[in-house]
Amino acid sequence: MKETKTTHEKTKRINIRVSEKDLQQIRAIAEEEGLPYQTYIASLLHKHAAGRLVEKPKE
C-alpha cells in the first residue's frame, strides 16, 4: 500500500530579529486571521518559499 505524503514535514526551529513595530503588526494580523502569530509567520515563509506569496496592490 502506498503511503500518502502529508503536508506536515519535519520542522526546524529558527531565531530571527524583528522590529517591535513589525511584530506588533504581525500579531494583529494573525489575531484577525485567528492564528497564533508564530503559525502565521511560518505560513508566510512557506508561501514565499513556494512562490505563492502575492502582494496586495496599494489602494
N, C-alpha and C positions, 0 to 999 in steps of 0.2 A: 504494500500500500504506500502510495506517495504521500509524503508529509506536506502539509500546506505551509508556505512561508508566512510567518506572522510579521506584522509591522513593528513589533517590539523587538528590536535588536539590542545587543549589549550596549549599554551606555557608558560614557566616560565622564568623570567629574572634571570640570574646569573652573578656574578662578579668573574673573575679569574685573577691571576697574571701570566704573560707570559714574558719570557725574550725578550728583544728588538730584538735580533738576530732571535729567533723563529718567532716572529710576522712579521718581515720583510720577512722571507721565506714563511710564510703562506700567506701574502698579495700578494707576487709574484706568487705563485701557483694559488691562487684564481683568480688573474688577467688573467693568462694563460687560466683558465677554463671559464672565462667570468662571474664570480660570485663576488658579494660583499664578502669581507673576513669574515664577521660575518655569512653569509649564508653558506659559505664553512666550517667554524668551526662547525656550527650546523649540517651540513651534515656528517662531520667526526664523531661527537659524536653519531649521530643517527645510523650510520653504525656500529660503535663499540658496541653500546648497543644491536644491533640486531644480532651481531656475524657475520657481513658481511664485516668487515674491514680486508682486506688482504694486508699483507706487500709484497712489491715487492722485489724479490731477488736482492742482490747487484751484480753489474757487476764487 
